[in-house]
Amino acid sequence: MMNSTNRNFLRYIMLFLLFSLGMWQNLSGNSAYGSALMGAAIFVFIAVTFKQRKIRKMEAQGLNTYDERAWFVAGRAAYFTYLTFTLGSAFVVLLGSVWGPPVLVNPYNLLGICLSLLVLLYICFYYYFNYKM
Amino acid sequence: MENRLRELREEKGLTQEDLAALVNVSRQTIISLEKGKYNPSIVLAHRLAQIFQLPIETVFVFKAGEEK
C-alpha cells in the first residue's frame, strides 16, 4: 500500500498538472474553462494543505486518523454510492429508452458529469455515515 | 453491543483523546464506541481490554440476537 508521503506527492503533482492545464487553456483563449480549472486546483491545494496539517497534528498526538472506523465508514459509503448510482442509472436508462427523445451526447461531458455525480454521492454518503456512527 | 468503556475510562482518569492515542485510533472512534454506535473489530476490542486489564467480555457486553 502507498504511504502517505507518496500519496501526498502524487496529489500535489496532479494538482500542478491541473493548474498547468488551466493556464494553457487560458492562454489558448478558453478562459472560462482555464480559470475554473485554475481556481479549482488552488482551492483543492489549500483544502488539502489544511487537512494534511490537521492530520499531522493528530498523528503527533498518537491518534490514527485512518483507523478501522474510518475504513468502515468509507466502505459503507462506497457501497451505497455504487448502489445509488447503479439503480439511478438503470432507472434513467429504462425510462429514457422508452420515452426519452434521442439526444446527441458529448461522451467526455457525460463521463465528467457521471464522475462528478459519483464523487458527490460518495462525499455525501461518507459524511452521512460518519455523522450517524 | 453495550460496553463499559466510558465508565472504565473515567475510573482510570483518561480522556477520550488519551484512550484513543493508547489504542492508536481517532477520538471520534472512542466517542462512537462509548455511544454504542460502532462495534469494534476483535483486535481493537482486545487492545481496549488490555488497557483496562480486563477480559473482553467484561468490557463489551454481547447479548444474544444482536448479530441480526
N, CA and C atoms of all chains as a GROMACS GRO file, in nm:
protein
  603
    1MET      N    1   0.084  -0.121   0.000
    1MET     CA    2   0.000   0.000   0.000
    1MET      C    3   0.088   0.127   0.000
    2MET      N    4   0.041   0.227  -0.072
    2MET     CA    5   0.120   0.351  -0.083
    2MET      C    6   0.120   0.427   0.051
    3ASN      N    7   0.240   0.476   0.089
    3ASN     CA    8   0.242   0.550   0.216
    3ASN      C    9   0.195   0.695   0.195
    4SER      N   10   0.174   0.765   0.307
    4SER     CA   11   0.109   0.897   0.297
    4SER      C   12   0.199   1.000   0.227
    5THR      N   13   0.332   0.988   0.240
    5THR     CA   14   0.422   1.083   0.174
    5THR      C   15   0.409   1.071   0.022
    6ASN      N   16   0.410   0.946  -0.027
    6ASN     CA   17   0.396   0.924  -0.172
    6ASN      C   18   0.259   0.969  -0.221
    7ARG      N   19   0.158   0.942  -0.140
    7ARG     CA   20   0.022   0.980  -0.178
    7ARG      C   21   0.011   1.132  -0.190
    8ASN      N   22   0.071   1.202  -0.094
    8ASN     CA   23   0.067   1.349  -0.097
    8ASN      C   24   0.144   1.403  -0.216
    9PHE      N   25   0.259   1.341  -0.243
    9PHE     CA   26   0.343   1.384  -0.356
    9PHE      C   27   0.263   1.372  -0.487
   10LEU      N   28   0.198   1.257  -0.504
   10LEU     CA   29   0.118   1.234  -0.625
   10LEU      C   30   0.002   1.333  -0.634
   11ARG      N   31  -0.057   1.362  -0.518
   11ARG     CA   32  -0.170   1.455  -0.513
   11ARG      C   33  -0.125   1.594  -0.559
   12TYR      N   34  -0.010   1.638  -0.511
   12TYR     CA   35   0.039   1.771  -0.547
   12TYR      C   36   0.081   1.777  -0.694
   13ILE      N   37   0.138   1.666  -0.745
   13ILE     CA   38   0.174   1.661  -0.888
   13ILE      C   39   0.048   1.675  -0.974
   14MET      N   40  -0.056   1.601  -0.932
   14MET     CA   41  -0.183   1.604  -1.006
   14MET      C   42  -0.242   1.746  -1.005
   15LEU      N   43  -0.235   1.811  -0.891
   15LEU     CA   44  -0.286   1.948  -0.881
   15LEU      C   45  -0.205   2.044  -0.967
   16PHE      N   46  -0.075   2.022  -0.970
   16PHE     CA   47   0.011   2.106  -1.052
   16PHE      C   48  -0.024   2.088  -1.200
   17LEU      N   49  -0.049   1.961  -1.240
   17LEU     CA   50  -0.086   1.933  -1.379
   17LEU      C   51  -0.219   2.000  -1.414
   18LEU      N   52  -0.314   1.993  -1.323
   18LEU     CA   53  -0.444   2.057  -1.346
   18LEU      C   54  -0.429   2.208  -1.358
   19PHE      N   55  -0.346   2.264  -1.272
   19PHE     CA   56  -0.323   2.409  -1.276
   19PHE      C   57  -0.257   2.448  -1.408
   20SER      N   58  -0.158   2.367  -1.451
   20SER     CA   59  -0.090   2.394  -1.578
   20SER      C   60  -0.186   2.386  -1.696
   21LEU      N   61  -0.273   2.285  -1.690
   21LEU     CA   62  -0.374   2.268  -1.796
   21LEU      C   63  -0.465   2.390  -1.802
   22GLY      N   64  -0.503   2.439  -1.684
   22GLY     CA   65  -0.587   2.558  -1.676
   22GLY      C   66  -0.516   2.679  -1.736
   23MET      N   67  -0.387   2.691  -1.705
   23MET     CA   68  -0.309   2.804  -1.756
   23MET      C   69  -0.299   2.797  -1.909
   24TRP      N   70  -0.275   2.675  -1.957
   24TRP     CA   71  -0.264   2.654  -2.101
   24TRP      C   72  -0.396   2.688  -2.171
   25GLN      N   73  -0.508   2.648  -2.109
   25GLN     CA   74  -0.640   2.678  -2.165
   25GLN      C   75  -0.665   2.830  -2.165
   26ASN      N   76  -0.620   2.896  -2.060
   26ASN     CA   77  -0.633   3.042  -2.052
   26ASN      C   78  -0.556   3.109  -2.166
   27LEU      N   79  -0.434   3.061  -2.188
   27LEU     CA   80  -0.350   3.119  -2.294
   27LEU      C   81  -0.404   3.086  -2.433
   28SER      N   82  -0.476   2.971  -2.442
   28SER     CA   83  -0.531   2.930  -2.573
   28SER      C   84  -0.663   3.000  -2.605
   29GLY      N   85  -0.710   3.082  -2.512
   29GLY     CA   86  -0.833   3.158  -2.540
   29GLY      C   87  -0.957   3.101  -2.473
   30ASN      N   88  -0.944   2.981  -2.415
   30ASN     CA   89  -1.060   2.921  -2.348
   30ASN      C   90  -1.056   2.964  -2.201
   31SER      N   91  -1.083   3.094  -2.180
   31SER     CA   92  -1.057   3.150  -2.047
   31SER      C   93  -1.153   3.100  -1.939
   32ALA      N   94  -1.279   3.071  -1.975
   32ALA     CA   95  -1.376   3.026  -1.872
   32ALA      C   96  -1.331   2.893  -1.814
   33TYR      N   97  -1.300   2.799  -1.904
   33TYR     CA   98  -1.258   2.665  -1.862
   33TYR      C   99  -1.125   2.673  -1.787
   34GLY      N  100  -1.033   2.751  -1.843
   34GLY     CA  101  -0.900   2.765  -1.784
   34GLY      C  102  -0.905   2.824  -1.644
   35SER      N  103  -0.982   2.931  -1.628
   35SER     CA  104  -0.991   2.996  -1.496
   35SER      C  105  -1.057   2.903  -1.395
   36ALA      N  106  -1.162   2.832  -1.440
   36ALA     CA  107  -1.232   2.740  -1.349
   36ALA      C  108  -1.135   2.631  -1.301
   37LEU      N  109  -1.058   2.579  -1.394
   37LEU     CA  110  -0.963   2.472  -1.361
   37LEU      C  111  -0.855   2.522  -1.264
   38MET      N  112  -0.805   2.643  -1.292
   38MET     CA  113  -0.701   2.700  -1.204
   38MET      C  114  -0.757   2.729  -1.065
   39GLY      N  115  -0.879   2.784  -1.063
   39GLY     CA  116  -0.943   2.814  -0.935
   39GLY      C  117  -0.966   2.688  -0.854
   40ALA      N  118  -1.014   2.583  -0.923
   40ALA     CA  119  -1.041   2.456  -0.855
   40ALA      C  120  -0.911   2.397  -0.801
   41ALA      N  121  -0.804   2.404  -0.881
   41ALA     CA  122  -0.675   2.349  -0.837
   41ALA      C  123  -0.624   2.423  -0.713
   42ILE      N  124  -0.638   2.556  -0.715
   42ILE     CA  125  -0.592   2.635  -0.599
   42ILE      C  126  -0.676   2.601  -0.475
   43PHE      N  127  -0.808   2.592  -0.495
   43PHE     CA  128  -0.898   2.561  -0.384
   43PHE      C  129  -0.863   2.425  -0.322
   44VAL      N  130  -0.846   2.324  -0.409
   44VAL     CA  131  -0.814   2.189  -0.360
   44VAL      C  132  -0.678   2.189  -0.290
   45PHE      N  133  -0.581   2.264  -0.346
   45PHE     CA  134  -0.448   2.272  -0.286
   45PHE      C  135  -0.458   2.327  -0.143
   46ILE      N  136  -0.534   2.434  -0.126
   46ILE     CA  137  -0.548   2.494   0.008
   46ILE      C  138  -0.619   2.396   0.103
   47ALA      N  139  -0.728   2.335   0.053
   47ALA     CA  140  -0.805   2.242   0.138
   47ALA      C  141  -0.718   2.124   0.179
   48VAL      N  142  -0.644   2.068   0.083
   48VAL     CA  143  -0.559   1.951   0.112
   48VAL      C  144  -0.449   1.989   0.212
   49THR      N  145  -0.390   2.108   0.192
   49THR     CA  146  -0.281   2.150   0.282
   49THR      C  147  -0.331   2.164   0.426
   50PHE      N  148  -0.449   2.226   0.442
   50PHE     CA  149  -0.506   2.241   0.576
   50PHE      C  150  -0.539   2.105   0.637
   51LYS      N  151  -0.596   2.016   0.554
   51LYS     CA  152  -0.634   1.884   0.603
   51LYS      C  153  -0.509   1.806   0.647
   52GLN      N  154  -0.404   1.814   0.564
   52GLN     CA  155  -0.280   1.742   0.597
   52GLN      C  156  -0.219   1.795   0.726
   53ARG      N  157  -0.227   1.927   0.745
   53ARG     CA  158  -0.172   1.988   0.867
   53ARG      C  159  -0.245   1.935   0.990
   54LYS      N  160  -0.378   1.924   0.976
   54LYS     CA  161  -0.461   1.873   1.086
   54LYS      C  162  -0.426   1.726   1.115
   55ILE      N  163  -0.411   1.649   1.007
   55ILE     CA  164  -0.380   1.506   1.023
   55ILE      C  165  -0.243   1.488   1.090
   56ARG      N  166  -0.145   1.569   1.046
   56ARG     CA  167  -0.010   1.559   1.105
   56ARG      C  168  -0.013   1.592   1.256
   57LYS      N  169  -0.095   1.693   1.290
   57LYS     CA  170  -0.108   1.734   1.430
   57LYS      C  171  -0.167   1.619   1.513
   58MET      N  172  -0.270   1.554   1.455
   58MET     CA  173  -0.334   1.442   1.525
   58MET      C  174  -0.239   1.324   1.538
   59GLU      N  175  -0.164   1.300   1.431
   59GLU     CA  176  -0.068   1.188   1.435
   59GLU      C  177   0.041   1.211   1.538
   60ALA      N  178   0.078   1.339   1.554
   60ALA     CA  179   0.182   1.373   1.653
   60ALA      C  180   0.131   1.344   1.794
   61GLN      N  181   0.000   1.348   1.812
   61GLN     CA  182  -0.060   1.319   1.944
   61GLN      C  183  -0.082   1.169   1.963
   62GLY      N  184  -0.044   1.089   1.862
   62GLY     CA  185  -0.059   0.944   1.871
   62GLY      C  186  -0.192   0.894   1.820
   63LEU      N  187  -0.272   0.983   1.759
   63LEU     CA  188  -0.403   0.942   1.708
   63LEU      C  189  -0.390   0.893   1.564
   64ASN      N  190  -0.475   0.798   1.530
   64ASN     CA  191  -0.472   0.743   1.395
   64ASN      C  192  -0.598   0.788   1.321
   65THR      N  193  -0.581   0.875   1.222
   65THR     CA  194  -0.699   0.928   1.152
   65THR      C  195  -0.758   0.828   1.053
   66TYR      N  196  -0.673   0.733   1.009
   66TYR     CA  197  -0.723   0.630   0.916
   66TYR      C  198  -0.740   0.498   0.990
   67ASP      N  199  -0.816   0.502   1.097
   67ASP     CA  200  -0.834   0.381   1.177
   67ASP      C  201  -0.945   0.295   1.118
   68GLU      N  202  -0.977   0.185   1.188
   68GLU     CA  203  -1.073   0.088   1.132
   68GLU      C  204  -1.212   0.148   1.113
   69ARG      N  205  -1.250   0.243   1.198
   69ARG     CA  206  -1.382   0.304   1.182
   69ARG      C  207  -1.389   0.386   1.054
   70ALA      N  208  -1.279   0.458   1.025
   70ALA     CA  209  -1.275   0.540   0.903
   70ALA      C  210  -1.289   0.450   0.780
   71TRP      N  211  -1.222   0.333   0.783
   71TRP     CA  212  -1.232   0.239   0.670
   71TRP      C  213  -1.372   0.180   0.661
   72PHE      N  214  -1.432   0.156   0.776
   72PHE     CA  215  -1.568   0.101   0.780
   72PHE      C  216  -1.666   0.200   0.717
   73VAL      N  217  -1.652   0.327   0.757
   73VAL     CA  218  -1.740   0.432   0.703
   73VAL      C  219  -1.716   0.446   0.553
   74ALA      N  220  -1.589   0.444   0.512
   74ALA     CA  221  -1.556   0.457   0.370
   74ALA      C  222  -1.615   0.342   0.290
   75GLY      N  223  -1.606   0.222   0.344
   75GLY     CA  224  -1.660   0.104   0.276
   75GLY      C  225  -1.811   0.113   0.259
   76ARG      N  226  -1.876   0.155   0.364
   76ARG     CA  227  -2.022   0.171   0.361
   76ARG      C  228  -2.061   0.278   0.259
   77ALA      N  229  -1.988   0.390   0.262
   77ALA     CA  230  -2.017   0.499   0.168
   77ALA      C  231  -1.997   0.452   0.025
   78ALA      N  232  -1.891   0.375   0.001
   78ALA     CA  233  -1.863   0.325  -0.134
   78ALA      C  234  -1.975   0.232  -0.181
   79TYR      N  235  -2.020   0.145  -0.092
   79TYR     CA  236  -2.126   0.050  -0.128
   79TYR      C  237  -2.256   0.125  -0.163
   80PHE      N  238  -2.291   0.221  -0.079
   80PHE     CA  239  -2.416   0.294  -0.104
   80PHE      C  240  -2.404   0.384  -0.227
   81THR      N  241  -2.284   0.434  -0.255
   81THR     CA  242  -2.263   0.514  -0.376
   81THR      C  243  -2.286   0.425  -0.498
   82TYR      N  244  -2.225   0.307  -0.495
   82TYR     CA  245  -2.241   0.211  -0.606
   82TYR      C  246  -2.388   0.176  -0.627
   83LEU      N  247  -2.456   0.147  -0.515
   83LEU     CA  248  -2.596   0.106  -0.522
   83LEU      C  249  -2.683   0.218  -0.579
   84THR      N  250  -2.668   0.338  -0.525
   84THR     CA  251  -2.749   0.451  -0.569
   84THR      C  252  -2.722   0.483  -0.716
   85PHE      N  253  -2.593   0.484  -0.751
   85PHE     CA  254  -2.558   0.519  -0.888
   85PHE      C  255  -2.610   0.413  -0.986
   86THR      N  256  -2.594   0.286  -0.952
   86THR     CA  257  -2.638   0.178  -1.040
   86THR      C  258  -2.789   0.181  -1.058
   87LEU      N  259  -2.861   0.190  -0.947
   87LEU     CA  260  -3.007   0.191  -0.956
   87LEU      C  261  -3.057   0.316  -1.027
   88GLY      N  262  -2.996   0.429  -0.994
   88GLY     CA  263  -3.034   0.556  -1.058
   88GLY      C  264  -3.011   0.550  -1.208
   89SER      N  265  -2.893   0.499  -1.248
   89SER     CA  266  -2.861   0.491  -1.391
   89SER      C  267  -2.956   0.395  -1.462
   90ALA      N  268  -2.983   0.281  -1.397
   90ALA     CA  269  -3.072   0.182  -1.458
   90ALA      C  270  -3.211   0.242  -1.480
   91PHE      N  271  -3.257   0.318  -1.384
   91PHE     CA  272  -3.388   0.381  -1.391
   91PHE      C  273  -3.391   0.483  -1.506
   92VAL      N  274  -3.287   0.564  -1.514
   92VAL     CA  275  -3.280   0.667  -1.620
   92VAL      C  276  -3.273   0.600  -1.757
   93VAL      N  277  -3.191   0.493  -1.768
   93VAL     CA  278  -3.177   0.422  -1.896
   93VAL      C  279  -3.310   0.361  -1.937
   94LEU      N  280  -3.377   0.301  -1.840
   94LEU     CA  281  -3.506   0.237  -1.868
   94LEU      C  282  -3.609   0.338  -1.916
   95LEU      N  283  -3.624   0.445  -1.840
   95LEU     CA  284  -3.721   0.548  -1.877
   95LEU      C  285  -3.683   0.616  -2.009
   96GLY      N  286  -3.552   0.647  -2.019
   96GLY     CA  287  -3.504   0.716  -2.139
   96GLY      C  288  -3.521   0.633  -2.265
   97SER      N  289  -3.498   0.501  -2.254
   97SER     CA  290  -3.510   0.415  -2.372
   97SER      C  291  -3.653   0.407  -2.421
   98VAL      N  292  -3.748   0.415  -2.328
   98VAL     CA  293  -3.889   0.401  -2.367
   98VAL      C  294  -3.949   0.536  -2.409
   99TRP      N  295  -3.930   0.636  -2.326
   99TRP     CA  296  -3.999   0.764  -2.352
   99TRP      C  297  -3.909   0.880  -2.394
  100GLY      N  298  -3.780   0.867  -2.364
  100GLY     CA  299  -3.690   0.980  -2.387
  100GLY      C  300  -3.664   1.007  -2.535
  101PRO      N  301  -3.645   1.131  -2.573
  101PRO     CA  302  -3.612   1.162  -2.712
  101PRO      C  303  -3.465   1.127  -2.737
  102PRO      N  304  -3.427   1.089  -2.860
  102PRO     CA  305  -3.287   1.061  -2.887
  102PRO      C  306  -3.205   1.190  -2.873
  103VAL      N  307  -3.097   1.183  -2.797
  103VAL     CA  308  -3.015   1.302  -2.772
  103VAL      C  309  -2.872   1.273  -2.811
  104LEU      N  310  -2.810   1.369  -2.878
  104LEU     CA  311  -2.667   1.355  -2.910
  104LEU      C  312  -2.588   1.401  -2.788
  105VAL      N  313  -2.496   1.316  -2.742
  105VAL     CA  314  -2.423   1.349  -2.620
  105VAL      C  315  -2.274   1.350  -2.647
  106ASN      N  316  -2.208   1.452  -2.591
  106ASN     CA  317  -2.062   1.454  -2.595
  106ASN      C  318  -2.013   1.355  -2.488
  107PRO      N  319  -1.945   1.246  -2.528
  107PRO     CA  320  -1.908   1.143  -2.430
  107PRO      C  321  -1.821   1.195  -2.317
  108TYR      N  322  -1.736   1.295  -2.346
  108TYR     CA  323  -1.648   1.348  -2.241
  108TYR      C  324  -1.728   1.425  -2.137
  109ASN      N  325  -1.829   1.499  -2.186
  109ASN     CA  326  -1.916   1.571  -2.093
  109ASN      C  327  -1.992   1.472  -2.005
  110LEU      N  328  -2.045   1.368  -2.070
  110LEU     CA  329  -2.124   1.269  -1.997
  110LEU      C  330  -2.038   1.200  -1.891
  111LEU      N  331  -1.917   1.161  -1.931
  111LEU     CA  332  -1.826   1.095  -1.835
  111LEU      C  333  -1.793   1.189  -1.719
  112GLY      N  334  -1.771   1.314  -1.752
  112GLY     CA  335  -1.740   1.415  -1.649
  112GLY      C  336  -1.855   1.431  -1.552
  113ILE      N  337  -1.977   1.436  -1.606
  113ILE     CA  338  -2.095   1.451  -1.519
  113ILE      C  339  -2.110   1.328  -1.431
  114CYS      N  340  -2.093   1.209  -1.491
  114CYS     CA  341  -2.105   1.084  -1.413
  114CYS      C  342  -2.001   1.080  -1.302
  115LEU      N  343  -1.879   1.121  -1.337
  115LEU     CA  344  -1.770   1.121  -1.238
  115LEU      C  345  -1.800   1.217  -1.123
  116SER      N  346  -1.847   1.336  -1.158
  116SER     CA  347  -1.880   1.435  -1.054
  116SER      C  348  -1.991   1.382  -0.964
  117LEU      N  349  -2.089   1.319  -1.028
  117LEU     CA  350  -2.202   1.264  -0.953
  117LEU      C  351  -2.155   1.156  -0.855
  118LEU      N  352  -2.066   1.068  -0.905
  118LEU     CA  353  -2.013   0.961  -0.820
  118LEU      C  354  -1.938   1.019  -0.700
  119VAL      N  355  -1.852   1.117  -0.726
  119VAL     CA  356  -1.772   1.177  -0.619
  119VAL      C  357  -1.863   1.247  -0.518
  120LEU      N  358  -1.962   1.320  -0.572
  120LEU     CA  359  -2.056   1.392  -0.485
  120LEU      C  360  -2.136   1.295  -0.398
  121LEU      N  361  -2.184   1.186  -0.461
  121LEU     CA  362  -2.259   1.086  -0.385
  121LEU      C  363  -2.173   1.026  -0.275
  122TYR      N  364  -2.047   0.994  -0.311
  122TYR     CA  365  -1.956   0.933  -0.214
  122TYR      C  366  -1.932   1.027  -0.096
  123ILE      N  367  -1.907   1.155  -0.126
  123ILE     CA  368  -1.881   1.252  -0.018
  123ILE      C  369  -2.004   1.264   0.073
  124CYS      N  370  -2.122   1.274   0.010
  124CYS     CA  371  -2.245   1.286   0.089
  124CYS      C  372  -2.264   1.164   0.178
  125PHE      N  373  -2.249   1.044   0.120
  125PHE     CA  374  -2.268   0.923   0.200
  125PHE      C  375  -2.162   0.912   0.308
  126TYR      N  376  -2.039   0.952   0.277
  126TYR     CA  377  -1.931   0.944   0.377
  126TYR      C  378  -1.965   1.032   0.498
  127TYR      N  379  -2.006   1.155   0.470
  127TYR     CA  380  -2.037   1.246   0.580
  127TYR      C  381  -2.161   1.200   0.656
  128TYR      N  382  -2.255   1.143   0.582
  128TYR     CA  383  -2.378   1.094   0.647
  128TYR      C  384  -2.345   0.980   0.743
  129PHE      N  385  -2.272   0.880   0.696
  129PHE     CA  386  -2.240   0.765   0.783
  129PHE      C  387  -2.145   0.804   0.895
  130ASN      N  388  -2.055   0.896   0.866
  130ASN     CA  389  -1.962   0.944   0.969
  130ASN      C  390  -2.040   1.014   1.081
  131TYR      N  391  -2.144   1.087   1.040
  131TYR     CA  392  -2.227   1.158   1.137
  131TYR      C  393  -2.314   1.059   1.216
  132LYS      N  394  -2.369   0.959   1.146
  132LYS     CA  395  -2.459   0.863   1.208
  132LYS      C  396  -2.387   0.770   1.305
  133MET      N  397  -2.260   0.741   1.277
  133MET     CA  398  -2.186   0.645   1.361
  133MET      C  399  -2.099   0.710   1.467
  134MET      N  400  -2.408  -0.345   2.052
  134MET     CA  401  -2.336  -0.409   2.164
  134MET      C  402  -2.306  -0.305   2.273
  135GLU      N  403  -2.346  -0.338   2.393
  135GLU     CA  404  -2.319  -0.246   2.504
  135GLU      C  405  -2.174  -0.260   2.551
  136ASN      N  406  -2.123  -0.155   2.611
  136ASN     CA  407  -1.987  -0.165   2.666
  136ASN      C  408  -1.971  -0.072   2.787
  137ARG      N  409  -1.863  -0.099   2.860
  137ARG     CA  410  -1.839  -0.020   2.982
  137ARG      C  411  -1.721   0.075   2.962
  138LEU      N  412  -1.697   0.112   2.837
  138LEU     CA  413  -1.578   0.192   2.806
  138LEU      C  414  -1.572   0.325   2.882
  139ARG      N  415  -1.682   0.399   2.879
  139ARG     CA  416  -1.683   0.531   2.942
  139ARG      C  417  -1.651   0.520   3.092
  140GLU      N  418  -1.723   0.425   3.153
  140GLU     CA  419  -1.708   0.403   3.298
  140GLU      C  420  -1.563   0.365   3.332
  141LEU      N  421  -1.507   0.270   3.256
  141LEU     CA  422  -1.370   0.225   3.283
  141LEU      C  423  -1.268   0.334   3.254
  142ARG      N  424  -1.293   0.410   3.148
  142ARG     CA  425  -1.202   0.519   3.111
  142ARG      C  426  -1.199   0.625   3.221
  143GLU      N  427  -1.319   0.660   3.269
  143GLU     CA  428  -1.327   0.762   3.373
  143GLU      C  429  -1.264   0.713   3.505
  144GLU      N  430  -1.282   0.583   3.532
  144GLU     CA  431  -1.219   0.525   3.653
  144GLU      C  432  -1.068   0.540   3.647
  145LYS      N  433  -1.014   0.522   3.526
  145LYS     CA  434  -0.868   0.530   3.507
  145LYS      C  435  -0.820   0.674   3.494
  146GLY      N  436  -0.912   0.768   3.487
  146GLY     CA  437  -0.878   0.910   3.475
  146GLY      C  438  -0.822   0.946   3.338
  147LEU      N  439  -0.871   0.874   3.236
  147LEU     CA  440  -0.824   0.902   3.099
  147LEU      C  441  -0.925   0.987   3.025
  148THR      N  442  -0.876   1.072   2.935
  148THR     CA  443  -0.968   1.145   2.847
  148THR      C  444  -0.990   1.057   2.723
  149GLN      N  445  -1.089   1.095   2.644
  149GLN     CA  446  -1.114   1.018   2.521
  149GLN      C  447  -0.992   1.022   2.430
  150GLU      N  448  -0.927   1.136   2.430
  150GLU     CA  449  -0.808   1.153   2.345
  150GLU      C  450  -0.692   1.064   2.394
  151ASP      N  451  -0.677   1.055   2.525
  151ASP     CA  452  -0.572   0.970   2.582
  151ASP      C  453  -0.594   0.825   2.542
  152LEU      N  454  -0.719   0.781   2.558
  152LEU     CA  455  -0.751   0.641   2.528
  152LEU      C  456  -0.731   0.613   2.378
  153ALA      N  457  -0.775   0.710   2.296
  153ALA     CA  458  -0.758   0.695   2.151
  153ALA      C  459  -0.611   0.680   2.114
  154ALA      N  460  -0.526   0.761   2.178
  154ALA     CA  461  -0.382   0.754   2.150
  154ALA      C  462  -0.325   0.621   2.196
  155LEU      N  463  -0.374   0.569   2.308
  155LEU     CA  464  -0.323   0.443   2.362
  155LEU      C  465  -0.354   0.324   2.270
  156VAL      N  466  -0.469   0.328   2.205
  156VAL     CA  467  -0.506   0.216   2.117
  156VAL      C  468  -0.489   0.251   1.968
  157ASN      N  469  -0.431   0.367   1.943
  157ASN     CA  470  -0.400   0.412   1.806
  157ASN      C  471  -0.522   0.421   1.714
  158VAL      N  472  -0.625   0.490   1.765
  158VAL     CA  473  -0.742   0.520   1.680
  158VAL      C  474  -0.770   0.670   1.693
  159SER      N  475  -0.877   0.717   1.626
  159SER     CA  476  -0.911   0.859   1.639
  159SER      C  477  -1.004   0.878   1.760
  160ARG      N  478  -1.016   1.002   1.806
  160ARG     CA  479  -1.106   1.030   1.919
  160ARG      C  480  -1.251   1.002   1.881
  161GLN      N  481  -1.281   1.025   1.752
  161GLN     CA  482  -1.416   1.000   1.702
  161GLN      C  483  -1.455   0.853   1.721
  162THR      N  484  -1.358   0.764   1.703
  162THR     CA  485  -1.385   0.620   1.721
  162THR      C  486  -1.420   0.590   1.866
  163ILE      N  487  -1.348   0.651   1.959
  163ILE     CA  488  -1.377   0.629   2.102
  163ILE      C  489  -1.517   0.683   2.134
  164ILE      N  490  -1.550   0.800   2.078
  164ILE     CA  491  -1.684   0.858   2.102
  164ILE      C  492  -1.792   0.761   2.051
  165SER      N  493  -1.773   0.711   1.928
  165SER     CA  494  -1.871   0.618   1.869
  165SER      C  495  -1.882   0.490   1.951
  166LEU      N  496  -1.768   0.440   1.999
  166LEU     CA  497  -1.770   0.318   2.080
  166LEU      C  498  -1.846   0.341   2.210
  167GLU      N  499  -1.818   0.452   2.273
  167GLU     CA  500  -1.884   0.481   2.401
  167GLU      C  501  -2.034   0.499   2.384
  168LYS      N  502  -2.074   0.554   2.271
  168LYS     CA  503  -2.217   0.573   2.245
  168LYS      C  504  -2.283   0.443   2.198
  169GLY      N  505  -2.202   0.342   2.170
  169GLY     CA  506  -2.254   0.214   2.124
  169GLY      C  507  -2.297   0.218   1.978
  170LYS      N  508  -2.245   0.317   1.904
  170LYS     CA  509  -2.286   0.330   1.764
  170LYS      C  510  -2.195   0.249   1.671
  171TYR      N  511  -2.080   0.210   1.723
  171TYR     CA  512  -1.986   0.135   1.639
  171TYR      C  513  -1.934   0.015   1.717
  172ASN      N  514  -1.935  -0.102   1.652
  172ASN     CA  515  -1.880  -0.222   1.715
  172ASN      C  516  -1.736  -0.241   1.670
  173PRO      N  517  -1.643  -0.254   1.764
  173PRO     CA  518  -1.501  -0.262   1.725
  173PRO      C  519  -1.466  -0.398   1.667
  174SER      N  520  -1.354  -0.403   1.597
  174SER     CA  521  -1.301  -0.532   1.550
  174SER      C  522  -1.248  -0.606   1.673
  175ILE      N  523  -1.221  -0.733   1.656
  175ILE     CA  524  -1.172  -0.812   1.768
  175ILE      C  525  -1.034  -0.760   1.814
  176VAL      N  526  -0.956  -0.709   1.718
  176VAL     CA  527  -0.823  -0.657   1.753
  176VAL      C  528  -0.835  -0.533   1.842
  177LEU      N  529  -0.924  -0.442   1.803
  177LEU     CA  530  -0.942  -0.319   1.881
  177LEU      C  531  -1.003  -0.350   2.018
  178ALA      N  532  -1.100  -0.442   2.019
  178ALA     CA  533  -1.163  -0.481   2.146
  178ALA      C  534  -1.057  -0.541   2.239
  179HIS      N  535  -0.968  -0.622   2.183
  179HIS     CA  536  -0.862  -0.684   2.261
  179HIS      C  537  -0.767  -0.579   2.316
  180ARG      N  538  -0.731  -0.483   2.232
  180ARG     CA  539  -0.639  -0.376   2.276
  180ARG      C  540  -0.701  -0.295   2.390
  181LEU      N  541  -0.831  -0.264   2.375
  181LEU     CA  542  -0.901  -0.186   2.479
  181LEU      C  543  -0.908  -0.264   2.609
  182ALA      N  544  -0.938  -0.394   2.597
  182ALA     CA  545  -0.946  -0.478   2.716
  182ALA      C  546  -0.810  -0.485   2.786
  183GLN      N  547  -0.704  -0.488   2.705
  183GLN     CA  548  -0.568  -0.493   2.762
  183GLN      C  549  -0.536  -0.366   2.840
  184ILE      N  550  -0.582  -0.252   2.787
  184ILE     CA  551  -0.558  -0.124   2.856
  184ILE      C  552  -0.618  -0.126   2.996
  185PHE      N  553  -0.740  -0.182   3.004
  185PHE     CA  554  -0.809  -0.185   3.134
  185PHE      C  555  -0.776  -0.312   3.214
  186GLN      N  556  -0.693  -0.397   3.154
  186GLN     CA  557  -0.652  -0.524   3.218
  186GLN      C  558  -0.773  -0.606   3.262
  187LEU      N  559  -0.867  -0.616   3.169
  187LEU     CA  560  -0.988  -0.693   3.195
  187LEU      C  561  -1.016  -0.784   3.076
  188PRO      N  562  -1.094  -0.892   3.096
  188PRO     CA  563  -1.130  -0.975   2.980
  188PRO      C  564  -1.223  -0.897   2.885
  189ILE      N  565  -1.219  -0.930   2.758
  189ILE     CA  566  -1.302  -0.859   2.658
  189ILE      C  567  -1.450  -0.859   2.699
  190GLU      N  568  -1.498  -0.975   2.747
  190GLU     CA  569  -1.642  -0.986   2.778
  190GLU      C  570  -1.684  -0.899   2.898
  191THR      N  571  -1.586  -0.850   2.974
  191THR     CA  572  -1.619  -0.760   3.085
  191THR      C  573  -1.634  -0.616   3.032
  192VAL      N  574  -1.555  -0.586   2.928
  192VAL     CA  575  -1.561  -0.451   2.870
  192VAL      C  576  -1.678  -0.440   2.772
  193PHE      N  577  -1.693  -0.541   2.688
  193PHE     CA  578  -1.800  -0.541   2.587
  193PHE      C  579  -1.903  -0.648   2.622
  194VAL      N  580  -2.027  -0.604   2.633
  194VAL     CA  581  -2.133  -0.698   2.673
  194VAL      C  582  -2.214  -0.737   2.549
  195PHE      N  583  -2.194  -0.861   2.508
  195PHE     CA  584  -2.265  -0.909   2.388
  195PHE      C  585  -2.391  -0.983   2.429
  196LYS      N  586  -2.502  -0.939   2.373
  196LYS     CA  587  -2.629  -1.004   2.405
  196LYS      C  588  -2.675  -1.087   2.285
  197ALA      N  589  -2.735  -1.204   2.312
  197ALA     CA  590  -2.782  -1.292   2.205
  197ALA      C  591  -2.884  -1.218   2.118
  198GLY      N  592  -2.874  -1.237   1.988
  198GLY     CA  593  -2.968  -1.172   1.896
  198GLY      C  594  -2.918  -1.041   1.839
  199GLU      N  595  -2.806  -0.994   1.890
  199GLU     CA  596  -2.752  -0.865   1.843
  199GLU      C  597  -2.688  -0.875   1.704
  200GLU      N  598  -2.654  -0.999   1.666
  200GLU     CA  599  -2.586  -1.016   1.537
  200GLU      C  600  -2.680  -0.999   1.419
  201LYS      N  601  -2.812  -0.995   1.447
  201LYS     CA  602  -2.911  -0.982   1.339
  201LYS      C  603  -2.918  -0.840   1.288
   0.00000   0.00000   0.00000
